[in-house]
Every structure is written in C-alpha cells, then in structure tokens.
Amino acid sequence: MLDIKSIPAFNDNYIWLIQNSDQRCAVVDPGDAKPVLEYLEQHDLSLEAILITHHHNDHIGGVSELVRQYPNVSVVGPANEPVPTLTLAVEAGDQIELFDEVFLVLGLEGHTLGHIGFVGDGKVFCGDVLFSAGCGRVFEGTMEQMHTSLAKLAALPEETEVYCAHEYTASNVAFALAVEPDNEQLQQYRDEVNRLRAQNQPTVPTTIRREKWINPFLRTDQQSVMRSVANRTLETDSLAIFTALREWKNEF
C-alpha cells in the first residue's frame, strides 16, 4: 500500500503526495511548487512523478519549477488539455505504473473538457470532479458529461478512498443539508466535519461508500433529493435532477 500525505496549498487546495517505502514519491496536481519542495527537503524525499488531472492553474502552477529542480521527473497528464512539460500524455483507459502499483486513467470530463482521474491501490485521485458532499462546477464540459463522470466514480468499489483537490467539505455539507435536511448520516457527518475543521484537520480523503450516503450529487435517484428540486425541474430523470442540483448549488 502506498502512503498518502496532503500538502496544503493556497486557501483550500490539497497537493497529494504519494510515497513508497524507499523515499521516492509522486505528487498530484501541484498548483504551487514551494510547499512541495519544502516537504521533499524536510522529509528527504526524491520526486519521481507528477500526476495532473486537469489544466487549471491551481493544479499545474508549480509543475515547471518542479521540473526545473527535478529534471528527470515524469509528468503524466491529460492528452486533451494544454498542460506544459508533459512527458506522458494519457487518456481514458490507459494504465500507468507507479511504485509497483497499476493506476487506471479514468475520463472524467465536465469540469474541464479533458479532465482525468487516476484509480489504483484502492484510491482515486479525482481532481475537481467529486468532492466530499459535493462536485465540481461545470466550466468547459456539459452537465451530461459531469453526471456521467460522477457515475463512473460512484461505480468504483465502495471502500475506494477519494482524494479530491480541495477542502470544500463544510460548505458542501451546508448545501447537502439544504437538499436533504432529514438525512441522519449527513447530520452526523456535519458534526464530524465541524470538529475536524475546528482542529484544522482535513476532511478528506472520503470514501465512495460515505459519499453515496451523504452527497446529493450521487443521490439523484433518492425521493428526498427529487422532492427538493421538484420546483426547479419538471423532469425526474437522473440527469435533470443532477442539473437542477448543480444550478442550485451555483447560486447557493
């Protein structure tokens, strides 16, 4: 099993550091090089790979400086997005090997047109697609693409650990409670999230199992969620419910 650490960046980003047993590591979505370089030096680690989920600057802003400091580093990212200094462009269905673990590349379009995720070792690194109790905004893709991407993630084994790139959980839980005020799992989770944040602890990783219980964007088939958006859409199919939810969240 690989060891995962979070390196906080900016206000609410997480750069995930994947470490194996002999001081080699990879980082996911390094929006800023400085905290990564400090962490590597502090823990005497050698950077072997950089994994990129999409092209937004808060996910790739540190890549060129990390490449400058570690010229032999592999930079793995989406083939269909403008990411500088890629050494390996990947797309849905590709596999990469990382410290003897195989990771499958998932196509997770919606937030951006070429967004990808990496799933392996019981973990998924999903960038800005699935958050705890929420999902990413639809910037470049369509609601349908985002809905499909979330369905792909929901289909992963329930114990899969979800490593998303932002600490948005508290505000996502507030919205989720507006959608499902009577969801007891969600009420308990709110208390847990509040406790963790009060101690300045991260609320992620989460798991697919937990998200199916508390995340309205994965619960579009539930009557409680459908009722909450009944005044926003006349249709009852999953995509219409998702779209109504996402538009509500945009203005929440």
C-alpha positions as CSV (number, residue, x, y, z in Angstrom):
1,M,0.0,0.0,0.0
2,L,1.2,3.4,-0.9
3,D,1.4,6.1,1.8
4,I,-0.5,9.3,1.0
5,K,0.1,12.7,2.6
6,S,-1.6,16.0,2.0
7,I,0.4,19.2,1.3
8,P,-1.9,22.2,1.8
9,A,-1.6,25.0,-0.8
10,F,-3.3,28.4,-1.4
11,N,-6.5,28.7,0.7
12,D,-8.1,25.3,0.2
13,N,-6.1,23.2,-2.2
14,Y,-4.5,19.8,-1.4
15,I,-1.5,18.6,-3.3
16,W,-1.4,14.9,-2.7
17,L,2.0,13.3,-2.1
18,I,2.2,9.5,-2.9
19,Q,5.1,7.9,-1.2
20,N,6.6,4.4,-1.4
21,S,8.8,2.7,1.1
22,D,12.2,3.9,-0.1
23,Q,11.9,7.7,-0.1
24,R,10.6,8.0,-3.6
25,C,7.4,9.9,-4.2
26,A,5.0,11.4,-6.7
27,V,2.7,14.4,-6.3
28,V,-0.7,15.0,-7.7
29,D,-1.8,18.5,-9.1
30,P,1.0,20.7,-7.7
31,G,-0.5,24.1,-8.1
32,D,2.4,25.6,-6.2
33,A,6.0,24.3,-6.1
34,K,7.1,25.9,-2.9
35,P,5.2,23.8,-0.3
36,V,6.1,20.7,-2.3
37,L,9.9,21.5,-2.4
38,E,9.8,22.3,1.3
39,Y,8.1,19.0,2.1
40,L,10.5,17.0,-0.1
41,E,13.5,18.6,1.6
42,Q,12.1,18.2,5.1
43,H,11.4,14.5,4.6
44,D,14.4,13.7,2.4
45,L,12.3,12.5,-0.5
46,S,13.0,12.2,-4.2
47,L,10.4,13.3,-6.7
48,E,9.8,10.7,-9.4
49,A,6.5,11.6,-11.0
50,I,3.9,14.4,-11.2
51,L,0.3,13.4,-12.0
52,I,-2.0,16.0,-13.4
53,T,-5.8,15.8,-13.6
54,H,-6.6,19.0,-15.5
55,H,-5.1,22.2,-16.7
56,H,-6.4,24.8,-14.2
57,N,-3.6,26.9,-12.8
58,D,-4.2,25.9,-9.2
59,H,-3.4,22.4,-10.3
60,I,-0.4,22.9,-12.6
61,G,1.1,26.2,-11.5
62,G,4.1,24.5,-9.7
63,V,4.9,22.0,-12.4
64,S,7.6,23.9,-14.4
65,E,9.5,24.8,-11.2
66,L,9.4,21.2,-10.0
67,V,10.7,20.1,-13.4
68,R,13.5,22.6,-13.2
69,Q,14.5,21.2,-9.8
70,Y,14.0,17.5,-10.8
71,P,14.8,17.4,-14.5
72,N,14.2,13.6,-14.7
73,V,10.7,13.7,-13.2
74,S,7.9,12.1,-15.2
75,V,5.0,14.4,-15.8
76,V,1.8,12.5,-16.6
77,G,-1.4,14.3,-17.6
78,P,-4.4,14.6,-19.9
79,A,-3.7,14.3,-23.6
80,N,-6.5,16.6,-24.5
81,E,-5.6,19.6,-22.3
82,P,-3.0,22.3,-22.5
83,V,-0.6,21.2,-19.8
84,P,3.0,22.2,-20.2
85,T,6.0,19.9,-19.9
86,L,4.1,16.6,-20.1
87,T,6.4,13.6,-20.6
88,L,3.4,11.2,-20.9
89,A,0.0,12.2,-22.3
90,V,-2.7,9.8,-21.2
91,E,-6.4,9.4,-21.8
92,A,-9.3,7.2,-20.6
93,G,-8.4,3.5,-20.5
94,D,-4.6,4.0,-20.3
95,Q,-2.7,2.5,-17.4
96,I,0.4,3.8,-15.7
97,E,2.6,2.1,-13.2
98,L,3.6,3.9,-10.0
99,F,5.8,2.3,-7.4
100,D,4.7,-1.2,-8.5
101,E,1.0,-0.3,-8.4
102,V,-1.0,0.0,-11.5
103,F,-3.3,3.0,-11.9
104,L,-6.1,3.2,-14.5
105,V,-6.8,6.5,-16.1
106,L,-10.5,7.5,-16.0
107,G,-12.0,10.0,-18.3
108,L,-13.8,12.5,-16.0
109,E,-15.0,15.3,-18.4
110,G,-17.3,18.1,-17.3
111,H,-15.3,20.4,-15.0
112,T,-12.9,20.7,-18.0
113,L,-13.1,19.0,-21.4
114,G,-10.2,16.6,-20.9
115,H,-10.3,16.1,-17.1
116,I,-8.9,12.7,-16.0
117,G,-8.6,10.8,-12.7
118,F,-6.2,8.1,-11.6
119,V,-7.6,5.0,-9.8
120,G,-5.4,2.2,-8.2
121,D,-4.3,0.8,-4.9
122,G,-7.8,1.3,-3.5
123,K,-7.6,5.0,-4.2
124,V,-8.9,7.5,-6.7
125,F,-7.3,10.9,-7.4
126,C,-10.2,12.8,-9.0
127,G,-9.1,16.4,-9.1
128,D,-12.2,18.7,-9.2
129,V,-14.9,16.2,-10.1
130,L,-16.1,14.6,-6.9
131,F,-15.7,16.4,-3.6
132,S,-16.9,15.3,-0.3
133,A,-20.6,16.1,-0.2
134,G,-20.3,17.9,-3.5
135,C,-19.0,18.0,-7.0
136,G,-17.0,20.4,-9.2
137,R,-18.5,23.2,-11.3
138,V,-19.2,22.5,-14.9
139,F,-16.9,25.0,-16.6
140,E,-16.0,23.7,-20.0
141,G,-18.0,20.5,-20.4
142,T,-21.7,19.8,-20.2
143,M,-23.9,18.8,-17.4
144,E,-24.3,15.4,-19.0
145,Q,-20.5,14.9,-19.1
146,M,-20.2,15.7,-15.4
147,H,-23.1,13.5,-14.5
148,T,-21.5,10.6,-16.4
149,S,-18.2,11.2,-14.7
150,L,-19.7,11.1,-11.3
151,A,-21.5,7.9,-12.2
152,K,-18.1,6.4,-13.1
153,L,-16.7,7.3,-9.7
154,A,-19.9,6.0,-7.9
155,A,-19.4,2.7,-9.7
156,L,-15.9,2.2,-8.0
157,P,-15.7,-0.3,-5.1
158,E,-17.3,1.4,-2.1
159,E,-14.2,1.2,0.1
160,T,-12.2,3.3,-2.5
161,E,-10.6,6.3,-0.9
162,V,-11.4,9.5,-2.7
163,Y,-8.6,12.1,-2.8
164,C,-10.1,15.3,-4.2
165,A,-8.1,18.5,-4.6
166,H,-10.0,20.9,-2.3
167,E,-11.2,21.4,1.2
168,Y,-14.7,22.4,0.3
169,T,-16.5,19.9,2.6
170,A,-18.0,22.3,5.2
171,S,-19.7,24.5,2.5
172,N,-20.7,21.4,0.6
173,V,-22.3,19.9,3.7
174,A,-24.3,23.1,4.2
175,F,-25.8,22.7,0.7
176,A,-26.3,19.0,1.1
177,L,-28.4,19.7,4.3
178,A,-30.5,22.2,2.4
179,V,-31.2,19.4,-0.1
180,E,-31.7,16.6,2.5
181,P,-32.3,18.2,5.9
182,D,-33.6,14.8,7.3
183,N,-30.6,12.7,6.2
184,E,-29.2,11.4,9.5
185,Q,-25.9,10.2,8.1
186,L,-25.4,13.8,6.8
187,Q,-26.3,15.3,10.1
188,Q,-23.7,13.1,11.8
189,Y,-21.2,13.9,9.1
190,R,-21.7,17.7,9.6
191,D,-20.8,17.3,13.3
192,E,-17.6,15.3,12.3
193,V,-16.6,17.9,9.7
194,N,-17.1,20.8,12.1
195,R,-14.9,19.0,14.7
196,L,-12.2,18.3,12.2
197,R,-12.2,21.8,10.8
198,A,-12.1,23.3,14.3
199,Q,-8.9,21.4,14.8
200,N,-7.6,22.5,11.4
201,Q,-7.7,18.8,10.2
202,P,-8.5,17.8,6.6
203,T,-11.9,16.2,6.0
204,V,-10.6,14.2,3.0
205,P,-9.9,11.5,1.9
206,T,-13.5,10.4,2.0
207,T,-14.8,7.1,0.6
208,I,-17.2,6.2,-2.2
209,R,-19.4,4.5,0.4
210,R,-19.7,7.6,2.5
211,E,-20.4,9.8,-0.5
212,K,-23.3,7.6,-1.6
213,W,-24.8,8.2,1.9
214,I,-24.3,12.0,2.1
215,N,-23.6,13.5,-1.3
216,P,-26.7,14.8,-3.1
217,F,-25.0,14.6,-6.5
218,L,-24.6,10.8,-6.1
219,R,-28.2,10.5,-4.7
220,T,-30.2,11.8,-7.7
221,D,-32.3,8.6,-7.5
222,Q,-33.5,9.3,-4.0
223,Q,-37.0,10.6,-3.4
224,S,-35.8,13.1,-0.8
225,V,-33.4,14.7,-3.4
226,M,-36.0,14.6,-6.1
227,R,-38.5,16.4,-3.9
228,S,-36.0,19.1,-3.1
229,V,-35.6,20.1,-6.7
230,A,-39.3,19.5,-7.8
231,N,-39.8,23.3,-8.0
232,R,-36.7,23.6,-10.3
233,T,-37.4,20.9,-12.9
234,L,-40.5,19.0,-14.1
235,E,-38.4,16.1,-15.3
236,T,-37.5,13.2,-13.0
237,D,-34.6,11.5,-14.8
238,S,-31.3,11.4,-13.1
239,L,-29.6,14.0,-15.4
240,A,-32.4,16.5,-15.0
241,I,-32.2,16.1,-11.2
242,F,-28.4,16.5,-11.3
243,T,-28.6,19.6,-13.5
244,A,-31.2,21.2,-11.2
245,L,-29.0,20.4,-8.2
246,R,-25.8,21.8,-9.8
247,E,-27.6,25.0,-10.9
248,W,-29.0,25.4,-7.4
249,K,-25.5,24.9,-5.9
250,N,-24.1,27.5,-8.3
251,E,-26.2,30.2,-6.6
252,F,-26.3,28.7,-3.1
